[in-house]
Structure formats: C-alpha cells, structure tokens
Amino acid sequence: MLNEVKSHPAGKKNMSSMDKGIRILLAAIIIILYFTNQITGVAAIVLGIFAVIFLLTSLVGFCPLYAPFKLSTIKKSK
C-alpha cells in the first residue's frame, strides 16, 4: 500500500534544487518589497499569495502546474 502512494503522480517530486532556490529567492524578494512598503494594496496581496505558493512548493518539492504537462526540472540519472 505504501508503494501505491509513492507511485501516485501527486506525490512524485518534480522540482530540482535550483528550481526550489529560485522560488525561495523570489518569495524573499516579495517579502522584502512588502515590508519596505515598495508594494501595497492589491499588488501586495497578489504577490503575497505567490510568495506563499512559492515557499510551499519549494518545501514539498512538487509543483502542481508541472504535473498536467509531465514536466520536471529534476535531471534524470543515466
């Protein structure tokens, strides 16, 4: 039963270390811009949502937008 969960597409990681790093960097930039009042209002809300999504997907290692297109930024071992 554990193998079935591992093989499920939603549980398979599809993000490389570099992909995760870039997302974390973008989230950090958005957070800095927010706390220095460079972004406010609707832009702050929208970018804040993106920052949360970037952080969550980086922590999990899975991007749901990659799945339907069967994309992965992880290099395949030969």
Backbone as XML, in Angstrom:
<?xml version="1.0"?>
<chain id="A" units="angstrom">
  <residue number="1" name="MET">
    <atom name="N" x="0.817" y="-1.194" z="0.000"/>
    <atom name="CA" x="0.000" y="0.000" z="0.000"/>
    <atom name="C" x="0.862" y="1.258" z="0.000"/>
  </residue>
  <residue number="2" name="LEU">
    <atom name="N" x="1.978" y="1.247" z="0.690"/>
    <atom name="CA" x="2.869" y="2.392" z="0.709"/>
    <atom name="C" x="3.439" y="2.663" z="-0.677"/>
  </residue>
  <residue number="3" name="ASN">
    <atom name="N" x="3.725" y="1.614" z="-1.437"/>
    <atom name="CA" x="4.236" y="1.785" z="-2.792"/>
    <atom name="C" x="3.230" y="2.467" z="-3.702"/>
  </residue>
  <residue number="4" name="GLU">
    <atom name="N" x="1.948" y="2.185" z="-3.494"/>
    <atom name="CA" x="0.918" y="2.824" z="-4.305"/>
    <atom name="C" x="0.907" y="4.322" z="-4.082"/>
  </residue>
  <residue number="5" name="VAL">
    <atom name="N" x="1.086" y="4.765" z="-2.862"/>
    <atom name="CA" x="1.108" y="6.187" z="-2.563"/>
    <atom name="C" x="2.327" y="6.838" z="-3.196"/>
  </residue>
  <residue number="6" name="LYS">
    <atom name="N" x="3.472" y="6.179" z="-3.153"/>
    <atom name="CA" x="4.690" y="6.730" z="-3.736"/>
    <atom name="C" x="4.574" y="6.889" z="-5.243"/>
  </residue>
  <residue number="7" name="SER">
    <atom name="N" x="3.918" y="5.951" z="-5.902"/>
    <atom name="CA" x="3.839" y="5.991" z="-7.356"/>
    <atom name="C" x="2.770" y="6.949" z="-7.865"/>
  </residue>
  <residue number="8" name="HIS">
    <atom name="N" x="1.931" y="7.471" z="-6.983"/>
    <atom name="CA" x="0.898" y="8.421" z="-7.378"/>
    <atom name="C" x="1.568" y="9.690" z="-7.887"/>
  </residue>
  <residue number="9" name="PRO">
    <atom name="N" x="1.131" y="10.235" z="-9.036"/>
    <atom name="CA" x="1.781" y="11.404" z="-9.630"/>
    <atom name="C" x="1.843" y="12.612" z="-8.691"/>
  </residue>
  <residue number="10" name="ALA">
    <atom name="N" x="0.838" y="12.807" z="-7.847"/>
    <atom name="CA" x="0.826" y="13.972" z="-6.966"/>
    <atom name="C" x="1.892" y="13.875" z="-5.887"/>
  </residue>
  <residue number="11" name="GLY">
    <atom name="N" x="2.400" y="12.680" z="-5.606"/>
    <atom name="CA" x="3.411" y="12.509" z="-4.581"/>
    <atom name="C" x="4.823" y="12.518" z="-5.124"/>
  </residue>
  <residue number="12" name="LYS">
    <atom name="N" x="4.965" y="12.541" z="-6.436"/>
    <atom name="CA" x="6.288" y="12.474" z="-7.060"/>
    <atom name="C" x="6.887" y="13.876" z="-7.150"/>
  </residue>
  <residue number="13" name="LYS">
    <atom name="N" x="8.107" y="14.019" z="-6.699"/>
    <atom name="CA" x="8.766" y="15.320" z="-6.751"/>
    <atom name="C" x="9.126" y="15.651" z="-8.195"/>
  </residue>
  <residue number="14" name="ASN">
    <atom name="N" x="8.945" y="16.924" z="-8.554"/>
    <atom name="CA" x="9.240" y="17.334" z="-9.917"/>
    <atom name="C" x="10.018" y="18.658" z="-9.978"/>
  </residue>
  <residue number="15" name="MET">
    <atom name="N" x="10.635" y="19.031" z="-8.844"/>
    <atom name="CA" x="11.381" y="20.282" z="-8.792"/>
    <atom name="C" x="12.833" y="20.030" z="-8.376"/>
  </residue>
  <residue number="16" name="SER">
    <atom name="N" x="13.755" y="20.606" z="-9.122"/>
    <atom name="CA" x="15.177" y="20.473" z="-8.798"/>
    <atom name="C" x="15.560" y="21.452" z="-7.689"/>
  </residue>
  <residue number="17" name="SER">
    <atom name="N" x="16.759" y="21.304" z="-7.196"/>
    <atom name="CA" x="17.274" y="22.205" z="-6.157"/>
    <atom name="C" x="17.325" y="23.643" z="-6.661"/>
  </residue>
  <residue number="18" name="MET">
    <atom name="N" x="17.734" y="23.818" z="-7.905"/>
    <atom name="CA" x="17.809" y="25.166" z="-8.461"/>
    <atom name="C" x="16.420" y="25.779" z="-8.574"/>
  </residue>
  <residue number="19" name="ASP">
    <atom name="N" x="15.456" y="25.008" z="-9.009"/>
    <atom name="CA" x="14.073" y="25.462" z="-9.108"/>
    <atom name="C" x="13.573" y="25.909" z="-7.729"/>
  </residue>
  <residue number="20" name="LYS">
    <atom name="N" x="13.835" y="25.109" z="-6.720"/>
    <atom name="CA" x="13.435" y="25.451" z="-5.352"/>
    <atom name="C" x="14.120" y="26.730" z="-4.890"/>
  </residue>
  <residue number="21" name="GLY">
    <atom name="N" x="15.408" y="26.840" z="-5.169"/>
    <atom name="CA" x="16.170" y="28.018" z="-4.760"/>
    <atom name="C" x="15.654" y="29.299" z="-5.388"/>
  </residue>
  <residue number="22" name="ILE">
    <atom name="N" x="15.332" y="29.221" z="-6.678"/>
    <atom name="CA" x="14.806" y="30.399" z="-7.380"/>
    <atom name="C" x="13.466" y="30.812" z="-6.784"/>
  </residue>
  <residue number="23" name="ARG">
    <atom name="N" x="12.613" y="29.849" z="-6.482"/>
    <atom name="CA" x="11.312" y="30.160" z="-5.884"/>
    <atom name="C" x="11.464" y="30.781" z="-4.501"/>
  </residue>
  <residue number="24" name="ILE">
    <atom name="N" x="12.383" y="30.261" z="-3.714"/>
    <atom name="CA" x="12.618" y="30.819" z="-2.379"/>
    <atom name="C" x="13.171" y="32.243" z="-2.496"/>
  </residue>
  <residue number="25" name="LEU">
    <atom name="N" x="14.078" y="32.464" z="-3.447"/>
    <atom name="CA" x="14.633" y="33.794" z="-3.676"/>
    <atom name="C" x="13.542" y="34.784" z="-4.084"/>
  </residue>
  <residue number="26" name="LEU">
    <atom name="N" x="12.668" y="34.379" z="-5.001"/>
    <atom name="CA" x="11.568" y="35.249" z="-5.427"/>
    <atom name="C" x="10.629" y="35.568" z="-4.257"/>
  </residue>
  <residue number="27" name="ALA">
    <atom name="N" x="10.336" y="34.570" z="-3.443"/>
    <atom name="CA" x="9.477" y="34.792" z="-2.280"/>
    <atom name="C" x="10.140" y="35.776" z="-1.318"/>
  </residue>
  <residue number="28" name="ALA">
    <atom name="N" x="11.446" y="35.632" z="-1.105"/>
    <atom name="CA" x="12.172" y="36.540" z="-0.214"/>
    <atom name="C" x="12.139" y="37.971" z="-0.741"/>
  </residue>
  <residue number="29" name="ILE">
    <atom name="N" x="12.309" y="38.128" z="-2.048"/>
    <atom name="CA" x="12.264" y="39.461" z="-2.660"/>
    <atom name="C" x="10.885" y="40.082" z="-2.456"/>
  </residue>
  <residue number="30" name="ILE">
    <atom name="N" x="9.837" y="39.303" z="-2.671"/>
    <atom name="CA" x="8.474" y="39.807" z="-2.483"/>
    <atom name="C" x="8.256" y="40.230" z="-1.025"/>
  </residue>
  <residue number="31" name="ILE">
    <atom name="N" x="8.723" y="39.417" z="-0.098"/>
    <atom name="CA" x="8.571" y="39.733" z="1.327"/>
    <atom name="C" x="9.318" y="41.023" z="1.672"/>
  </residue>
  <residue number="32" name="ILE">
    <atom name="N" x="10.531" y="41.172" z="1.166"/>
    <atom name="CA" x="11.311" y="42.392" z="1.419"/>
    <atom name="C" x="10.603" y="43.610" z="0.838"/>
  </residue>
  <residue number="33" name="LEU">
    <atom name="N" x="10.106" y="43.479" z="-0.397"/>
    <atom name="CA" x="9.387" y="44.596" z="-1.014"/>
    <atom name="C" x="8.147" y="44.977" z="-0.210"/>
  </residue>
  <residue number="34" name="TYR">
    <atom name="N" x="7.472" y="43.990" z="0.330"/>
    <atom name="CA" x="6.275" y="44.266" z="1.134"/>
    <atom name="C" x="6.635" y="45.014" z="2.415"/>
  </residue>
  <residue number="35" name="PHE">
    <atom name="N" x="7.634" y="44.514" z="3.137"/>
    <atom name="CA" x="7.973" y="45.122" z="4.422"/>
    <atom name="C" x="8.700" y="46.460" z="4.290"/>
  </residue>
  <residue number="36" name="THR">
    <atom name="N" x="9.201" y="46.792" z="3.103"/>
    <atom name="CA" x="9.789" y="48.114" z="2.872"/>
    <atom name="C" x="8.787" y="49.044" z="2.180"/>
  </residue>
  <residue number="37" name="ASN">
    <atom name="N" x="7.531" y="48.613" z="2.126"/>
    <atom name="CA" x="6.424" y="49.388" z="1.544"/>
    <atom name="C" x="6.641" y="49.761" z="0.085"/>
  </residue>
  <residue number="38" name="GLN">
    <atom name="N" x="7.354" y="48.929" z="-0.643"/>
    <atom name="CA" x="7.531" y="49.149" z="-2.075"/>
    <atom name="C" x="6.325" y="48.638" z="-2.858"/>
  </residue>
  <residue number="39" name="ILE">
    <atom name="N" x="5.634" y="47.657" z="-2.294"/>
    <atom name="CA" x="4.393" y="47.168" z="-2.895"/>
    <atom name="C" x="3.287" y="47.270" z="-1.850"/>
  </residue>
  <residue number="40" name="THR">
    <atom name="N" x="2.132" y="47.721" z="-2.286"/>
    <atom name="CA" x="0.984" y="47.879" z="-1.379"/>
    <atom name="C" x="-0.293" y="47.517" z="-2.130"/>
  </residue>
  <residue number="41" name="GLY">
    <atom name="N" x="-1.376" y="47.466" z="-1.403"/>
    <atom name="CA" x="-2.693" y="47.250" z="-1.998"/>
    <atom name="C" x="-2.854" y="45.886" z="-2.636"/>
  </residue>
  <residue number="42" name="VAL">
    <atom name="N" x="-3.525" y="45.881" z="-3.779"/>
    <atom name="CA" x="-3.834" y="44.635" z="-4.488"/>
    <atom name="C" x="-2.551" y="43.931" z="-4.933"/>
  </residue>
  <residue number="43" name="ALA">
    <atom name="N" x="-1.571" y="44.696" z="-5.384"/>
    <atom name="CA" x="-0.296" y="44.094" z="-5.815"/>
    <atom name="C" x="0.353" y="43.335" z="-4.664"/>
  </residue>
  <residue number="44" name="ALA">
    <atom name="N" x="0.305" y="43.902" z="-3.469"/>
    <atom name="CA" x="0.890" y="43.243" z="-2.298"/>
    <atom name="C" x="0.162" y="41.943" z="-1.989"/>
  </residue>
  <residue number="45" name="ILE">
    <atom name="N" x="-1.148" y="41.952" z="-2.116"/>
    <atom name="CA" x="-1.940" y="40.746" z="-1.834"/>
    <atom name="C" x="-1.632" y="39.660" z="-2.863"/>
  </residue>
  <residue number="46" name="VAL">
    <atom name="N" x="-1.654" y="40.018" z="-4.139"/>
    <atom name="CA" x="-1.405" y="39.039" z="-5.203"/>
    <atom name="C" x="0.011" y="38.482" z="-5.101"/>
  </residue>
  <residue number="47" name="LEU">
    <atom name="N" x="0.990" y="39.361" z="-4.935"/>
    <atom name="CA" x="2.373" y="38.898" z="-4.831"/>
    <atom name="C" x="2.604" y="38.116" z="-3.544"/>
  </residue>
  <residue number="48" name="GLY">
    <atom name="N" x="1.890" y="38.482" z="-2.472"/>
    <atom name="CA" x="1.985" y="37.727" z="-1.223"/>
    <atom name="C" x="1.480" y="36.307" z="-1.391"/>
  </residue>
  <residue number="49" name="ILE">
    <atom name="N" x="0.404" y="36.152" z="-2.140"/>
    <atom name="CA" x="-0.127" y="34.811" z="-2.426"/>
    <atom name="C" x="0.899" y="34.006" z="-3.221"/>
  </residue>
  <residue number="50" name="PHE">
    <atom name="N" x="1.510" y="34.648" z="-4.226"/>
    <atom name="CA" x="2.551" y="33.970" z="-4.999"/>
    <atom name="C" x="3.723" y="33.562" z="-4.109"/>
  </residue>
  <residue number="51" name="ALA">
    <atom name="N" x="4.115" y="34.444" z="-3.184"/>
    <atom name="CA" x="5.236" y="34.141" z="-2.286"/>
    <atom name="C" x="4.924" y="32.910" z="-1.439"/>
  </residue>
  <residue number="52" name="VAL">
    <atom name="N" x="3.710" y="32.830" z="-0.919"/>
    <atom name="CA" x="3.310" y="31.663" z="-0.112"/>
    <atom name="C" x="3.332" y="30.400" z="-0.965"/>
  </residue>
  <residue number="53" name="ILE">
    <atom name="N" x="2.807" y="30.488" z="-2.171"/>
    <atom name="CA" x="2.797" y="29.330" z="-3.073"/>
    <atom name="C" x="4.222" y="28.901" z="-3.409"/>
  </residue>
  <residue number="54" name="PHE">
    <atom name="N" x="5.094" y="29.880" z="-3.698"/>
    <atom name="CA" x="6.497" y="29.557" z="-3.993"/>
    <atom name="C" x="7.151" y="28.839" z="-2.825"/>
  </residue>
  <residue number="55" name="LEU">
    <atom name="N" x="6.915" y="29.327" z="-1.608"/>
    <atom name="CA" x="7.521" y="28.695" z="-0.435"/>
    <atom name="C" x="6.981" y="27.287" z="-0.211"/>
  </residue>
  <residue number="56" name="LEU">
    <atom name="N" x="5.668" y="27.120" z="-0.334"/>
    <atom name="CA" x="5.078" y="25.795" z="-0.120"/>
    <atom name="C" x="5.558" y="24.777" z="-1.148"/>
  </residue>
  <residue number="57" name="THR">
    <atom name="N" x="5.565" y="25.168" z="-2.410"/>
    <atom name="CA" x="6.010" y="24.226" z="-3.440"/>
    <atom name="C" x="7.494" y="23.906" z="-3.284"/>
  </residue>
  <residue number="58" name="SER">
    <atom name="N" x="8.273" y="24.876" z="-2.820"/>
    <atom name="CA" x="9.700" y="24.621" z="-2.585"/>
    <atom name="C" x="9.900" y="23.632" z="-1.450"/>
  </residue>
  <residue number="59" name="LEU">
    <atom name="N" x="9.131" y="23.762" z="-0.395"/>
    <atom name="CA" x="9.257" y="22.854" z="0.741"/>
    <atom name="C" x="8.832" y="21.435" z="0.384"/>
  </residue>
  <residue number="60" name="VAL">
    <atom name="N" x="7.786" y="21.311" z="-0.423"/>
    <atom name="CA" x="7.267" y="19.999" z="-0.793"/>
    <atom name="C" x="8.064" y="19.381" z="-1.936"/>
  </residue>
  <residue number="61" name="GLY">
    <atom name="N" x="8.596" y="20.229" z="-2.823"/>
    <atom name="CA" x="9.357" y="19.721" z="-3.971"/>
    <atom name="C" x="8.469" y="19.303" z="-5.126"/>
  </residue>
  <residue number="62" name="PHE">
    <atom name="N" x="7.217" y="19.745" z="-5.089"/>
    <atom name="CA" x="6.257" y="19.366" z="-6.124"/>
    <atom name="C" x="5.500" y="20.599" z="-6.590"/>
  </residue>
  <residue number="63" name="CYS">
    <atom name="N" x="5.462" y="20.818" z="-7.905"/>
    <atom name="CA" x="4.692" y="21.915" z="-8.482"/>
    <atom name="C" x="3.496" y="21.325" z="-9.223"/>
  </residue>
  <residue number="64" name="PRO">
    <atom name="N" x="2.284" y="21.608" z="-8.767"/>
    <atom name="CA" x="1.101" y="21.047" z="-9.421"/>
    <atom name="C" x="0.910" y="21.522" z="-10.861"/>
  </residue>
  <residue number="65" name="LEU">
    <atom name="N" x="1.465" y="22.667" z="-11.224"/>
    <atom name="CA" x="1.343" y="23.140" z="-12.602"/>
    <atom name="C" x="2.215" y="22.345" z="-13.565"/>
  </residue>
  <residue number="66" name="TYR">
    <atom name="N" x="3.264" y="21.709" z="-13.064"/>
    <atom name="CA" x="4.122" y="20.879" z="-13.906"/>
    <atom name="C" x="3.455" y="19.540" z="-14.238"/>
  </residue>
  <residue number="67" name="ALA">
    <atom name="N" x="2.636" y="19.025" z="-13.329"/>
    <atom name="CA" x="2.073" y="17.673" z="-13.451"/>
    <atom name="C" x="1.254" y="17.435" z="-14.728"/>
  </residue>
  <residue number="68" name="PRO">
    <atom name="N" x="0.292" y="18.291" z="-15.086"/>
    <atom name="CA" x="-0.510" y="18.002" z="-16.289"/>
    <atom name="C" x="0.327" y="17.929" z="-17.564"/>
  </residue>
  <residue number="69" name="PHE">
    <atom name="N" x="1.448" y="18.640" z="-17.577"/>
    <atom name="CA" x="2.308" y="18.662" z="-18.756"/>
    <atom name="C" x="3.467" y="17.673" z="-18.644"/>
  </residue>
  <residue number="70" name="LYS">
    <atom name="N" x="3.480" y="16.918" z="-17.549"/>
    <atom name="CA" x="4.521" y="15.931" z="-17.269"/>
    <atom name="C" x="5.918" y="16.552" z="-17.329"/>
  </residue>
  <residue number="71" name="LEU">
    <atom name="N" x="6.028" y="17.756" z="-16.759"/>
    <atom name="CA" x="7.302" y="18.457" z="-16.704"/>
    <atom name="C" x="8.017" y="18.150" z="-15.406"/>
  </residue>
  <residue number="72" name="SER">
    <atom name="N" x="9.329" y="18.220" z="-15.442"/>
    <atom name="CA" x="10.145" y="18.045" z="-14.261"/>
    <atom name="C" x="11.451" y="18.782" z="-14.483"/>
  </residue>
  <residue number="73" name="THR">
    <atom name="N" x="11.927" y="19.455" z="-13.443"/>
    <atom name="CA" x="13.208" y="20.145" z="-13.561"/>
    <atom name="C" x="14.323" y="19.306" z="-12.938"/>
  </residue>
  <residue number="74" name="ILE">
    <atom name="N" x="13.997" y="18.110" z="-12.499"/>
    <atom name="CA" x="14.983" y="17.206" z="-11.944"/>
    <atom name="C" x="15.693" y="16.504" z="-13.092"/>
  </residue>
  <residue number="75" name="LYS">
    <atom name="N" x="17.031" y="16.518" z="-13.034"/>
    <atom name="CA" x="17.801" y="15.835" z="-14.074"/>
    <atom name="C" x="17.655" y="14.334" z="-13.891"/>
  </residue>
  <residue number="76" name="LYS">
    <atom name="N" x="17.426" y="13.664" z="-14.998"/>
    <atom name="CA" x="17.294" y="12.206" z="-14.947"/>
    <atom name="C" x="18.669" y="11.576" z="-14.928"/>
  </residue>
  <residue number="77" name="SER">
    <atom name="N" x="18.845" y="10.621" z="-14.020"/>
    <atom name="CA" x="20.130" y="9.911" z="-13.946"/>
    <atom name="C" x="20.242" y="8.922" z="-15.092"/>
  </residue>
  <residue number="78" name="LYS">
    <atom name="N" x="21.458" y="8.765" z="-15.583"/>
    <atom name="CA" x="21.657" y="7.875" z="-16.740"/>
    <atom name="C" x="22.138" y="6.524" z="-16.318"/>
  </residue>
</chain>
